[in-house]
């Protein structure tokens, strides 16, 4: 059962096109990650999109949401009830949907997304990213997927994917499903 907690009716644009951003609930060890999150948020709004994200107020999640809001764009957050109960939900977003579990969270985020972007993060970020890439490979969806490789954060992961191609576990055409750039604006150029 989902509960819609907040509906902001202020100056945010009304948009039905959202970029889903997967990223860390931590900010990382270097300021460059927060700077990239702010730049990505501004670029999303500049393109006429809103943000759909995991609903958190902390880490890169909170930073990218705040950047979209600051630029006047709408932000749809989706957060499981147990995380909301720990007071991690971003209560200043345009709309915050509280769902029962992670499966509902991912389904709602996926259904609202026009495209997907992953930023630096941990297990959760990688799990969400690879689910979308696998679904694209299986032709479950045809939306584009980007990887914001801030500070070469994902270089070793990209090397592993190249290794998977070389070892015959991944077709090169499927490796190409993941568009990569270290600049938020250039990455969005690759997606649209």
Protein Blocks (a to p, Z undefined) as FASTA:
>chain_A
ZZdfbdcfbfbccdfbdcdddddfbebjbfklmmmmmmmmmmmmmnopacddehiaghjl
lmmmmmmmmnopacdddddfklmmnopacfkbfbdcddfblmlmmmmmmmmpmbdcdddd
dfklmmmmmmmmmmmmnomaccdcddddehhlmmmmmmmmmmmmmnopacfklmmmpccd
fbfklmmmmmZZ
